Each structure stands twice: as structure tokens, then as C-alpha cells.
Amino acid sequence: MNEDPMQALLRLRASIDNIDAALVHILAERFRATKQVGHLKANHDLPASDPEREKQQVARLRALAEDAHLDPEFAEKWFNFVVAEVIRHHVDAGAEENERS
């Protein structure tokens, strides 16, 4: 017996909604960790960005994307977007630390 197309659509959308919720929670956890990194860097006068680490991460994520049959270009764009936000947070953390000093 074939599934009704509308039932299939609802089932697939529910799955997508669950995945989106998981992604939001995972990103929140990632940003909690990177916020701690930002404060650590600010407290020790380390630069907000680390181009060598970012280069390594791009290569690693591109390989993971290929293994997962995800477009590596998309994975790199996503990573660059996230890193830009992380660096902004690190710069803000450094400014906060400078205000306290």
C-alpha cells in the first residue's frame, strides 16, 4: 500500500523540523564553547582569529562533507559563516576584557 502524498509530506516535514531543532541546539552548544575560547584568548592577549586553524578546519570539514555526500563548497561556506560570527564574538570578548582592565 502506497503512502498518501500528503501524509508523506507531513512525515518528511516533521523529520526536517526535528533536524532543524537539533541543529539549533548543536549550534548553541558550539557557540557556548567558542565563547569560552574567546574569553580565554582575550584574557591572554591572543588574536581573535587563527588562520592556520581555520585552514585546517576547512580541509577537515570538506573531507567530512565529501564522505557524507554533502557539497564540500556548501560545507566551507557554512563554516566560513560560522567562523565570522565566532570571530565577532571573540573581538567583543576582547573589548569587554579591555573595559574591565
Protein Blocks (a to p, Z undefined) as FASTA:
>chain_A
ZZdfklmmmmmmmmmmmmmmmmmmmmmmmmmmmmmmmmmmmmnopafbdfklmmmmmmmm
mmmmmmnopafklmmmmmmmmmmmmmmmmmmmmmmmmmmZZ
